[in-house]
């Protein structure tokens, strides 16, 4: 116990120093497991390994995990100790410390529930017969008690908290309201909590696996000069193969020059194909070296973009002699396997983002900031003092806009981080309702000095508005796609729904050779999609005939270049992204992009696409009447600005993350994480006074409701190809289903990482259909399913009906 508390205190102190709360961090680490000194918990441990009293009726707790409360004792001690003198500064510190210590296994609890109940006071007033606090304190190691008492009474602790309070109240400026300050306070508490959870878990991991210590780097990293040198050498040797390469070089040079700017929120508005990945990396490396940032975190919407961009960056930064003892420079973290339940198999996939350059998904990023439990939040402190680069920021879920803006403002204002928003179609995050939370951009926020001229120079396509009345039917759309292949050699059709993708593929396949037509959708696992894309790229490079029919997954970050693109009517940002797959390298003749309106398109389950389509239609109508108002450029910055202005106006009521009215009385997620007006009003009515604590957020309720994407999905591992079939067999060999975990944990980690490439995420109703047909089998004691080979189609991926002759199951 003494070793663990000291070790956790050291780590938590180091992490919390990033926000100026080193003493609070160390005190949390020393206190968090105080309750484990009690006889009840010690007996619980003994009974868990078979050496305790077999008569459970005589043993407090049943021996089941979590049956003895060991987290409240430390919370109560720090609460009563720091509030005894009546000092409001120490009283506020007591709230923060007690909340984090009491929550370190469950995730942050509600302080004030949405119903107006003071949950924090209820937890802190828990009877000593349940918390064993007095006994635990008496039984604790003398050295631990001495350290705790010295820290709790130190002037340094009060000075830290006073500075922290001042920062919370002033960094946003005079014009902001109470909601922004409350939101900042909640995020600061969550970051402090992250420090404790990370320190606790890392110290425990070191105890369980001492050999694993050598792989941890621990940050901060001081390899920036070497990494900069490698990138600059790579850029200097980069050949000019296409006319567009000169423009890409100028974009990169502008990013290098802008790296000397202060920390803040910046935009990098570059048309698709402008080389954003290496240009933003150049900014990030030089900026991190100048401002002594700890790490660079790339956040992208799709795993396919992570894999593509991380491979590019890894080839540059991990070439040559090993840096930092051969430890990892570029880390990818994008596991979606078992995301909703933390079983043994899921824990194998956890990472601490402990590397100089980290690639992760937008879903993972948002889960770290707002998700439930402790697995994601442990990484939040790694976002402090970092450079965060968001690729394709226009994919940010509309309901997350305000909470995202608050989080970015907090990371910049309170943790010395810098944020870069990269896209060809910048959403107007700084122009949304400031009362609910608008992004605070830095002065001279755009990294490109002449973004408007750049978009003109990078025009590579002609957009043809081919909407008509009546709308295009399937036969007409098939004829347009096949005719484009016949006349121009290739064509990409981007649709909004999987049903249309399958229908058009089947119709066109009857008119083209089998090696000329391809299909892409999220029913296909990443390995399958990557194989299709590679085949498409080979044919395009050889100037062979290609027709590719895809859902919108191909629009962001996929490096393909067609002569013709047909895009189903959608948001103007989606149309611009699809146009980015046309004449990508700036050939001598412009590419053609057709916008079409299909008949009988059901978007009832895709509200974001439906609203975007309607707003884009209004812009298209205005463009038809007067192209000059948009400088004759339908995809230019002025047209995109008008599109987002109208789109955000239409969706403004969705941006603060509405919650079910029947359970939350009209409150939003933003309310729960900020000022809680409804809950405070209820409390005042019931108690004739203000809530007793400064921290009023309903953290746990908000986390339970938060989903980065609209619907929960389940991960299913599919036996795609020989490699996928072997993987499934190997996984079933590891997980025997007897509850003991994998036979070889090290081998299981490798297999689970490989499984990311053979996974399809399913909505619950689809999974139920497969379960009814016994098409999926649970993988041992994990929460993951494997799909029967009969339900995976070579062209379309996962199917809810058998796709071939009956075969013997492979497991």
C-alpha positions in Angstrom: 0.0 0.0 0.0 2.7 2.5 0.9 4.6 1.8 -2.3 1.4 2.2 -4.4 0.2 5.4 -2.8 3.7 7.0 -3.0 4.0 5.9 -6.7 0.6 7.1 -7.6 1.3 10.4 -5.8 4.5 11.0 -7.8 2.8 10.3 -11.1 -0.3 12.3 -10.4 1.8 15.2 -9.2 3.7 15.2 -12.4 0.6 15.1 -14.6 -1.3 17.8 -12.5 1.7 20.2 -12.7 0.5 20.9 -16.3 -2.4 23.0 -14.9 -0.5 24.3 -11.9 -2.0 21.8 -9.3 1.0 19.7 -8.5 0.4 19.6 -4.7 -3.3 18.7 -5.2 -2.2 16.0 -7.6 0.2 14.4 -5.1 -2.4 14.7 -2.3 -5.0 12.9 -4.4 -2.5 10.1 -5.2 -1.6 9.6 -1.5 -5.3 9.6 -0.4 -7.1 7.7 -3.2 -6.8 4.2 -1.8 -6.8 5.1 1.9 -9.8 2.8 2.5 -7.8 -0.2 1.5 -6.1 -0.1 4.9 -9.3 -1.2 6.6 -9.8 -4.7 7.9 -12.8 -5.1 5.7 -10.9 -4.5 2.5 -7.9 -6.6 3.6 -10.2 -9.5 4.5 -11.9 -9.0 1.1 -8.6 -9.4 -0.6 -7.8 -12.5 1.4 -11.1 -14.1 0.6 -10.7 -13.3 -3.1 -7.6 -15.5 -3.1 -9.1 -18.2 -1.0 -7.4 -17.5 2.3 -10.2 -15.7 4.1 -13.1 -16.9 6.2 -15.3 -19.2 4.0 -18.4 -18.1 5.9 -19.3 -15.0 3.8 -22.1 -14.1 6.2 -19.3 -13.0 8.7 -17.3 -11.1 6.2 -18.1 -7.5 5.2 -18.4 -7.7 1.4 -19.0 -10.8 -0.6 -15.6 -11.0 -2.2 -17.0 -9.6 -5.4 -15.2 -6.8 -7.1 -16.3 -3.5 -5.7 -18.1 -5.0 -2.7 -16.1 -3.0 -0.2 -16.0 0.8 -0.5 -12.4 1.8 -0.4 -12.6 5.2 -2.2 -14.9 7.2 0.2 -12.5 7.1 3.2 -9.9 9.3 1.5 -12.5 11.7 0.2 -14.0 12.1 3.6 -10.6 12.7 5.3 -9.6 15.5 2.9 -13.1 17.0 3.0 -13.3 17.3 6.8 -9.7 18.3 7.1 -9.6 21.1 4.6 -13.1 22.5 5.4 -12.5 22.6 9.2 -10.9 26.0 9.2 -13.7 27.6 7.2 -11.3 28.9 4.5 -13.3 29.2 1.2 -10.2 28.5 -0.9 -9.4 25.3 0.9 -13.1 24.5 0.9 -13.0 24.6 -2.9 -9.9 22.5 -2.9 -11.7 20.0 -0.7 -14.5 19.7 -3.2 -12.2 19.0 -6.1 -10.1 16.5 -4.2 -13.0 14.7 -2.5 -14.9 14.4 -5.8 -11.9 12.9 -7.7 -10.9 10.5 -4.9 -14.5 9.3 -4.4 -14.9 8.8 -8.2 -11.6 7.1 -9.1 -13.1 3.7 -9.9 -16.6 4.7 -11.1 -15.9 7.8 -13.2 -16.8 11.3 -11.9 -20.1 11.1 -10.0 -22.8 13.7 -10.1 -22.3 16.6 -7.7 -25.8 17.9 -8.2 -28.1 15.4 -10.0 -30.4 16.6 -12.8 -33.2 16.2 -10.3 -31.6 18.6 -7.9 -30.2 16.2 -5.4 -26.9 17.0 -3.7 -25.1 13.7 -4.5 -21.7 14.9 -3.4 -22.8 15.7 0.1 -24.6 12.4 0.3 -21.4 10.5 -0.6 -19.3 12.5 1.9 -21.8 11.9 4.7 -21.7 8.2 4.3 -21.6 6.4 7.6 -18.2 5.4 8.9 -19.4 1.8 9.3 -19.6 1.7 5.5 -16.5 3.7 4.7 -14.2 2.5 7.5 -12.4 5.8 7.3 -11.4 6.1 11.0 -10.0 2.6 11.1 -8.2 3.0 7.8 -6.5 6.2 8.9 -5.3 4.6 12.1 -4.0 1.6 10.2 -2.2 3.5 7.5 1.5 3.6 7.3 2.9 6.4 9.5 5.0 7.8 6.6 1.9 8.0 4.4 -0.1 9.8 7.1 2.8 12.2 7.7 3.1 13.1 4.0 -0.7 13.6 3.7 -0.9 15.9 6.7 2.1 17.9 5.6 0.6 18.4 2.1 -2.8 19.2 3.4 -1.4 22.0 5.6 1.2 23.4 3.2 1.0 27.0 2.0 1.8 25.7 -1.5 -1.5 23.9 -1.7 -3.5 27.1 -1.0 -1.4 29.2 -3.3 -2.0 26.7 -6.2 -5.7 26.7 -5.6 -5.9 30.5 -5.4 -4.1 30.8 -8.7 -6.3 28.1 -10.2 -9.5 29.9 -9.2 -8.2 33.2 -10.6 -7.5 31.5 -13.9 -10.9 29.8 -14.1 -12.6 33.2 -13.5 -10.4 35.4 -15.8 -8.8 33.6 -18.7 -11.9 33.9 -20.9 -12.1 37.7 -20.7 -14.8 40.0 -19.3 -17.4 39.4 -22.0 -18.1 35.7 -21.3 -21.0 34.6 -19.1 -21.3 32.3 -16.1 -21.9 29.3 -18.3 -18.5 29.5 -19.9 -16.8 29.7 -16.5 -18.8 26.8 -15.1 -18.0 24.7 -18.2 -14.3 25.6 -17.8 -14.4 24.5 -14.1 -16.0 21.2 -15.0 -13.4 20.5 -17.6 -10.6 21.4 -15.2 -12.0 19.0 -12.6 -12.2 16.3 -15.3 -8.6 16.9 -16.2 -7.5 16.7 -12.6 -9.4 13.5 -12.3 -7.6 12.2 -15.4 -4.3 12.8 -13.7 -5.4 10.6 -10.7 -6.8 7.8 -12.9 -3.7 7.7 -15.1 -1.4 7.8 -12.1 -3.3 5.0 -10.4 -3.5 2.8 -13.4 0.1 3.3 -14.6 1.5 2.5 -11.1 -0.7 -0.6 -10.9 0.5 -1.7 -14.3 4.1 -1.2 -13.3 3.6 -3.4 -10.2 1.8 -6.1 -12.2 4.3 -6.1 -15.1 7.6 -4.5 -14.1 9.1 -5.4 -17.5 6.6 -3.1 -19.2 8.1 -0.1 -17.6 10.9 0.1 -20.1 8.4 0.7 -23.0 6.8 3.7 -21.3 8.3 7.0 -22.3 6.4 9.1 -19.7 6.7 12.4 -21.7 7.4 15.1 -22.2 9.5 14.4 -25.2 12.5 16.4 -26.3 13.1 14.8 -29.7 11.6 17.7 -31.7 14.9 18.9 -33.3 15.6 15.4 -34.7 12.1 14.9 -35.9 12.1 18.4 -37.5 15.3 17.6 -39.3 13.9 14.4 -40.7 10.8 16.1 -42.0 12.8 19.0 -43.6 15.1 16.6 -45.4 12.1 14.7 -46.7 10.4 17.8 -47.9 13.6 19.1 -49.6 13.9 15.8 -51.5 10.3 15.7 -52.5 10.0 15.5 -56.3 7.8 17.7 -58.4 5.8 15.2 -60.4 2.5 17.2 -60.9 1.7 20.8 -61.6 0.0 21.0 -58.2 3.3 20.2 -56.4 4.4 23.8 -56.5 1.3 24.9 -54.8 1.6 22.2 -52.1 5.1 23.4 -51.4 3.9 27.0 -50.9 1.2 25.7 -48.5 3.9 23.9 -46.6 6.1 27.0 -46.5 3.2 29.1 -45.1 2.7 26.6 -42.3 6.4 26.6 -41.5 6.3 30.4 -41.3 3.1 30.4 -39.1 4.6 28.0 -36.6 6.2 31.0 -34.8 2.8 32.4 -33.8 1.6 32.2 -30.1 -0.4 29.2 -28.8 -4.1 29.4 -29.8 -6.8 28.1 -32.1 -5.9 28.3 -35.8 -7.5 27.2 -39.1 -5.8 25.6 -42.1 -8.1 26.1 -45.0 -6.7 24.2 -47.9 -8.5 22.6 -50.8 -8.6 18.8 -51.0 -5.3 17.5 -52.4 -3.3 20.5 -51.1 -1.0 18.3 -48.9 -2.5 19.2 -45.5 -1.0 16.2 -43.7 2.7 17.1 -44.1 2.0 20.8 -44.1 0.2 20.6 -40.7 2.9 18.3 -39.4 5.5 20.9 -40.3 3.6 23.6 -38.4 3.0 21.2 -35.4 6.7 20.1 -35.1 8.2 23.6 -35.3 5.4 25.0 -33.1 5.9 22.2 -30.5 9.7 22.8 -30.4 9.3 26.6 -30.0 6.6 26.3 -27.2 8.0 23.2 -25.6 4.8 21.2 -26.1 4.7 17.6 -24.9 3.2 15.9 -27.9 1.3 16.3 -31.2 -2.2 14.7 -31.4 -3.8 14.2 -34.8 -7.6 13.7 -34.6 -9.4 12.4 -37.7 -13.0 11.3 -38.4 -12.2 7.9 -39.9 -9.9 5.0 -39.2 -9.0 4.8 -42.9 -7.6 8.4 -42.7 -5.6 7.5 -39.6 -4.0 4.5 -41.2 -3.2 6.5 -44.4 -1.8 9.6 -42.6 0.0 7.7 -39.9 1.8 5.6 -42.5 2.9 8.8 -44.2 4.1 10.4 -41.0 5.8 7.2 -39.8 7.8 6.8 -42.9 9.2 10.3 -42.4 9.7 10.4 -38.6 10.7 6.8 -37.9 13.3 6.5 -40.7 17.0 6.3 -39.9 18.5 5.6 -36.5 16.1 5.0 -33.6 15.3 8.0 -31.4 14.5 7.8 -27.7 15.9 4.3 -27.1 13.9 2.9 -30.0 10.6 3.6 -28.4 7.5 4.4 -30.5 7.4 7.9 -32.2 4.1 7.5 -34.0 1.2 5.9 -32.1 -2.1 4.9 -33.6 -5.1 4.5 -31.3 -8.3 3.8 -33.0 -9.8 0.6 -31.5 -13.5 0.4 -31.7 -13.6 -3.2 -30.5 -16.0 -3.7 -27.5 -16.1 0.1 -27.0 -19.2 0.0 -24.7 -18.0 -2.7 -22.2 -14.6 -3.0 -20.5 -13.9 -6.7 -20.4 -10.5 -8.3 -20.1 -10.2 -8.4 -23.9 -11.1 -4.7 -24.1 -8.5 -3.7 -21.6 -5.8 -5.2 -23.7 -6.4 -2.4 -26.2 -5.9 0.5 -23.8 -3.1 3.0 -24.5 -2.0 6.0 -22.6 -1.1 8.1 -25.7 2.4 8.0 -24.4 4.3 8.9 -27.6 5.4 12.2 -29.3 2.9 11.9 -32.2 -0.5 10.3 -31.6 -3.2 9.5 -34.2 -6.7 8.9 -32.9 -10.3 9.3 -34.0 -12.7 12.1 -33.4 -14.9 9.5 -31.5 -12.1 8.6 -29.2 -11.2 12.3 -28.6 -14.8 13.2 -27.7 -15.0 10.1 -25.5 -12.0 11.2 -23.5 -13.6 14.6 -22.9 -17.2 13.5 -22.2 -17.5 9.7 -22.0 -18.4 7.5 -19.1 -16.1 5.4 -16.9 -12.4 5.8 -16.4 -10.8 4.2 -19.5 -11.1 7.2 -21.8 -10.7 10.0 -19.3 -7.2 8.8 -18.2 -5.9 10.2 -21.5 -7.3 13.7 -21.0 -4.2 15.0 -19.3 -2.2 14.1 -22.4 -4.1 16.8 -24.3 -2.6 19.5 -22.0 0.4 21.3 -23.3 0.0 19.7 -26.7 -0.6 20.6 -30.4 -3.9 19.1 -31.5 -4.5 18.9 -35.2 -8.1 18.1 -36.4 -8.3 16.8 -39.9 -11.6 17.1 -41.7 -13.1 19.1 -38.9 -16.3 19.6 -40.8 -17.3 16.0 -39.7 -17.7 17.2 -36.1 -21.2 15.9 -35.0 -23.6 18.9 -35.0 -24.9 18.2 -31.5 -21.3 18.3 -30.1 -20.5 21.8 -31.5 -20.9 23.8 -28.2 -19.3 21.3 -25.8 -16.4 20.8 -28.3 -15.9 24.6 -28.5 -15.8 24.9 -24.8 -13.3 22.0 -24.6 -11.0 23.5 -27.2 -11.1 26.9 -25.5 -10.3 25.3 -22.2 -7.3 23.4 -23.6 -5.9 26.6 -25.0 -6.7 28.9 -22.2 -5.9 26.7 -19.2 -3.3 24.1 -20.5 -1.1 26.0 -23.0 -2.2 23.8 -25.9 -2.6 24.9 -29.6 -5.3 23.6 -31.9 -5.3 23.5 -35.7 -8.6 22.9 -37.6 -7.8 21.5 -41.1 -10.3 21.2 -43.9 -11.2 22.4 -47.3 -14.6 23.3 -46.0 -14.2 25.2 -42.7 -17.3 25.1 -40.5 -18.1 28.4 -38.7 -17.4 27.2 -35.2 -16.4 30.7 -34.1 -19.7 32.2 -35.4 -22.2 30.0 -33.5 -24.2 31.3 -30.5 -21.5 32.8 -28.1 -23.9 32.4 -25.1 -23.7 28.7 -25.5 -20.1 28.5 -26.6 -18.2 29.7 -29.7 -14.7 28.9 -30.6 -12.2 31.6 -29.6 -9.9 31.8 -32.6 -6.5 33.4 -32.3 -5.7 36.7 -34.0 -4.6 36.0 -37.6 -6.2 32.5 -37.2 -5.9 31.4 -40.8 -2.4 29.8 -41.4 -2.7 30.5 -45.2 -2.0 34.2 -46.0 -4.0 34.1 -49.2 -6.6 31.4 -48.8 -9.0 32.8 -51.3 -6.4 33.0 -54.0 -5.3 29.5 -53.1 -8.7 28.1 -53.7 -8.8 29.8 -57.1 -5.4 28.5 -58.0 -6.3 24.9 -57.0 -9.5 24.7 -59.0 -9.3 21.4 -60.8 -12.9 20.6 -61.6 -16.0 21.9 -63.2 -19.2 21.4 -61.3 -22.3 20.6 -63.2 -25.6 21.0 -61.5 -27.6 18.1 -63.1 -30.6 18.2 -60.8 -33.9 17.7 -62.6 -37.6 17.2 -62.2 -38.6 14.5 -62.0 -35.6 13.2 -60.2 -33.1 10.7 -61.6 -34.2 7.1 -61.4 -31.9 4.1 -61.0 -31.7 3.3 -64.7 -30.8 6.9 -65.7 -28.1 7.1 -63.0 -26.7 3.8 -64.1 -26.6 5.0 -67.7 -24.8 8.2 -66.6 -22.2 6.3 -64.7 -21.5 3.8 -67.5 -21.5 6.5 -70.1 -18.9 8.4 -68.1 -16.6 5.3 -68.0 -17.1 4.9 -71.8 -16.3 8.5 -72.6 -13.7 9.5 -69.9 -12.3 6.2 -68.8 -13.4 6.2 -65.2 -16.1 7.4 -62.8 -16.7 7.6 -59.1 -20.4 7.6 -57.9 -20.9 8.8 -54.3 -24.3 8.0 -52.8 -25.9 8.6 -49.4 -27.2 5.2 -48.5 -25.9 1.6 -48.7 -29.1 0.6 -50.5 -28.4 2.9 -53.4 -24.8 1.7 -53.5 -25.8 -1.9 -53.9 -28.6 -1.2 -56.3 -26.4 0.8 -58.7 -23.5 -1.7 -58.4 -25.8 -4.6 -59.4 -27.3 -2.6 -62.3 -23.9 -1.4 -63.7 -22.3 -4.8 -63.2 -24.6 -6.2 -65.9 -23.0 -3.8 -68.4 -19.3 -3.8 -67.4 -16.6 -6.4 -67.1 -16.2 -7.8 -63.6 -12.7 -6.3 -63.1 -14.0 -2.8 -64.1 -16.6 -2.2 -61.3 -16.0 -1.8 -57.5 -18.2 -1.2 -54.5 -17.3 0.5 -51.1 -19.4 0.8 -47.9 -19.1 0.4 -44.2 -20.6 -3.1 -44.4 -17.1 -4.0 -45.6 -14.3 -4.4 -43.0 -11.3 -2.1 -43.3 -9.1 -4.8 -44.8 -11.7 -5.4 -47.5 -12.1 -1.7 -48.3 -8.4 -1.2 -48.4 -8.0 -4.1 -50.9 -10.7 -2.6 -53.1 -9.1 0.9 -53.0 -5.7 -0.5 -53.9 -7.2 -2.3 -56.9 -8.9 0.9 -57.9 -5.7 2.9 -57.6 -3.8 0.4 -59.7 -6.3 0.6 -62.5 -6.5 4.4 -62.3 -2.7 4.6 -62.5 -2.7 2.3 -65.5 -5.5 4.4 -67.2 -7.8 1.4 -67.2 -11.6 1.6 -67.1 -13.0 1.9 -63.6 -16.4 2.5 -62.1 -16.4 2.8 -58.3 -19.7 3.1 -56.4 -19.3 4.2 -52.8 -21.0 5.6 -49.8 -19.6 8.9 -48.4 -16.8 7.1 -46.7 -14.5 7.8 -49.7 -14.9 11.5 -49.4 -12.5 12.4 -46.5 -8.8 11.8 -46.8 -8.8 9.0 -49.4 -6.1 9.6 -52.0 -7.7 8.6 -55.3 -8.2 10.7 -58.4 -11.0 10.1 -61.0 -11.7 12.1 -64.1 -15.5 12.1 -63.4 -17.4 12.1 -60.1 -21.2 11.8 -59.8 -22.4 13.0 -56.4 -25.9 12.4 -55.0 -27.3 15.7 -53.6 -26.0 16.2 -50.1 -24.5 19.0 -48.0 -22.2 21.4 -49.9 -19.3 20.3 -47.7 -19.9 16.7 -48.8 -20.1 17.7 -52.5 -16.8 19.6 -52.1 -15.2 16.6 -50.5 -16.4 14.3 -53.3 -15.0 16.8 -55.8 -11.6 16.4 -54.0 -11.5 12.9 -55.5 -11.6 14.3 -59.0 -8.5 15.4 -60.9 -6.7 15.4 -57.5 -3.3 16.1 -58.9 -4.3 18.9 -61.3 -4.1 17.4 -64.7 -4.2 19.5 -67.9 -8.0 19.2 -68.4 -10.4 19.8 -65.6 -12.4 17.0 -64.0 -16.2 16.9 -64.1 -18.4 16.7 -61.1 -22.1 16.0 -61.6 -24.6 16.8 -58.8 -27.7 14.6 -59.2 -31.0 14.2 -57.2 -32.1 10.6 -57.0 -35.7 9.5 -56.8 -37.0 7.7 -53.7 -34.1 8.4 -51.5 -34.9 7.7 -47.8 -32.8 9.8 -45.5 -35.1 9.5 -42.4 -32.3 7.8 -40.5 -29.7 10.3 -41.7 -30.9 13.7 -40.5 -27.5 15.4 -40.9 -27.4 14.5 -44.6 -31.0 15.4 -45.0 -30.6 18.9 -43.6 -27.4 19.4 -45.4 -29.0 18.4 -48.7 -31.8 20.9 -48.2 -29.4 23.8 -47.4 -27.2 22.9 -50.3 -30.2 22.9 -52.6 -30.9 26.5 -51.6 -27.3 27.5 -52.4 -27.5 25.7 -55.8 -30.8 27.5 -56.6 -29.2 30.9 -55.8 -26.1 30.0 -57.9 -28.3 29.1 -60.9 -30.0 32.5 -60.7 -26.8 34.5 -60.2 -23.4 32.7 -60.3 -21.6 36.1 -59.8 -22.6 36.3 -56.2 -20.3 33.3 -55.6 -17.5 34.4 -58.0 -18.7 31.7 -60.4 -17.4 29.1 -58.0 -20.0 26.8 -56.5 -17.5 25.2 -54.2 -15.6 28.4 -53.3 -15.1 29.9 -49.9 -18.0 32.4 -50.2 -20.5 29.7 -51.2 -19.2 27.5 -48.4 -19.6 30.4 -45.9 -23.2 30.9 -46.9 -23.9 27.2 -46.7 -22.6 26.8 -43.2 -24.3 30.1 -42.1 -27.7 28.7 -43.2 -27.0 25.1 -42.1 -25.9 26.2 -38.6 -28.9 28.5 -38.3 -31.2 25.6 -39.2 -29.4 23.3 -36.6 -28.8 25.8 -33.8 -31.2 24.0 -31.5 -29.3 20.8 -31.9 -25.8 22.1 -31.1 -25.9 21.9 -27.3 -26.7 18.2 -27.3 -30.4 17.9 -26.5 -31.4 15.2 -24.0 -34.7 13.2 -23.6 -37.2 15.6 -22.1 -38.9 12.9 -20.1 -35.8 12.2 -18.1 -34.0 15.5 -18.1 -36.8 18.1 -18.0 -35.6 20.0 -21.0 -31.9 20.1 -20.0 -29.1 19.6 -22.5 -25.7 17.9 -22.1 -24.3 21.4 -22.1 -26.5 22.3 -19.1 -25.4 19.2 -17.2 -21.7 19.9 -17.7 -22.0 23.7 -17.0 -24.4 25.7 -14.8 -27.4 23.2 -14.4 -30.1 26.0 -14.3 -33.0 23.5 -13.9 -31.3 21.4 -11.2 -30.3 24.5 -9.3 -33.8 25.9 -9.5 -35.2 22.6 -8.1 -32.7 22.6 -5.3 -33.5 26.2 -4.3 -37.2 25.4 -4.3 -36.7 22.4 -2.1 -34.1 23.8 0.3 -34.7 27.5 0.2 -31.1 28.2 -0.6 -28.3 27.8 -3.1 -26.6 24.4 -3.6 -23.8 24.1 -1.1 -20.9 23.3 -3.5 -19.3 25.4 -6.1 -19.0 22.3 -8.3 -22.5 21.5 -9.5 -22.0 19.4 -12.6 -23.9 16.2 -13.2 -20.8 14.5 -14.6 -22.0 10.9 -14.4 -25.5 11.6 -15.8 -23.9 13.5 -18.7 -21.4 10.8 -19.4 -24.0 8.1 -19.5 -26.0 10.0 -22.1 -23.0 11.1 -24.2 -22.4 9.3 -27.6 -20.1 10.8 -30.2 -22.2 9.1 -32.8 -26.0 8.9 -32.8 -26.4 5.2 -32.4 -24.6 2.6 -30.4 -23.0 -0.1 -32.5 -21.5 -3.6 -31.8 -18.3 -4.8 -33.3 -18.3 -8.0 -35.3 -15.1 -9.6 -36.5 -15.6 -11.0 -40.1 -13.6 -13.8 -41.8 -12.6 -11.8 -44.8 -10.1 -13.6 -47.0 -7.6 -16.2 -45.8 -6.0 -13.8 -43.3 -9.4 -13.0 -41.7 -10.3 -16.7 -41.5 -7.0 -17.5 -39.8 -7.5 -14.6 -37.4 -10.9 -15.9 -36.3 -9.5 -19.4 -35.7 -6.6 -18.0 -33.7 -8.9 -15.8 -31.6 -11.2 -18.7 -30.7 -8.1 -20.7 -29.7 -7.1 -17.9 -27.3 -10.5 -17.3 -25.7 -11.9 -20.7 -24.6 -15.0 -19.2 -23.0 -14.3 -20.3 -19.4 -14.0 -16.8 -18.0 -10.2 -17.0 -17.5 -9.3 -14.5 -20.3 -6.9 -15.3 -23.1 -4.4 -18.2 -22.8 -1.5 -16.0 -23.8 -2.3 -12.3 -23.1 0.7 -11.0 -25.2 -0.4 -13.0 -28.2 -4.0 -11.9 -27.6 -2.9 -8.2 -27.8 -1.4 -8.8 -31.2 -4.5 -10.7 -32.4 -6.9 -8.0 -31.1 -4.9 -5.3 -32.9 -5.1 -7.3 -36.1 -8.8 -7.7 -35.6 -9.3 -4.0 -36.0 -8.8 -4.5 -39.7 -11.4 -7.2 -39.9 -14.2 -5.6 -37.9 -17.6 -4.2 -39.0 -19.7 -2.1 -36.7 -23.4 -3.0 -36.6 -26.5 -1.3 -35.4 -28.3 -3.3 -32.7 -31.2 -4.2 -35.0 -28.8 -5.7 -37.6 -27.0 -7.7 -34.9 -30.3 -9.1 -33.6 -31.1 -10.3 -37.1 -27.8 -12.1 -37.3 -28.2 -13.6 -33.9 -31.6 -14.9 -34.8 -30.0 -16.8 -37.7 -27.0 -17.9 -35.5 -24.7 -16.1 -37.9 -22.6 -14.6 -35.1 -20.8 -16.3 -32.2 -19.5 -14.7 -29.0 -15.8 -14.7 -28.7 -15.1 -16.5 -25.4 -15.7 -14.3 -22.4 -15.3 -11.1 -24.3 -18.0 -8.8 -25.7 -17.0 -9.4 -29.3 -18.7 -11.4 -31.9 -17.4 -13.3 -34.9 -19.4 -13.7 -38.1 -20.1 -16.9 -40.0 -18.4 -16.9 -43.4 -21.7 -17.5 -45.2 -22.8 -14.0 -44.2 -20.0 -12.1 -45.8 -20.2 -11.2 -49.5 -17.1 -10.7 -51.6 -18.6 -7.6 -53.2 -20.7 -6.0 -50.5 -19.3 -7.2 -47.2 -21.6 -8.2 -44.3 -25.1 -9.5 -45.2 -28.1 -10.4 -43.1 -28.8 -13.4 -45.3 -26.5 -16.2 -46.5 -24.6 -15.2 -49.7 -23.4 -18.5 -50.9 -23.8 -22.3 -50.7 -23.9 -23.8 -47.3 -20.5 -24.4 -45.8 -19.2 -25.9 -42.6 -18.6 -23.1 -40.0 -14.9 -22.4 -39.4 -15.2 -22.4 -35.6 
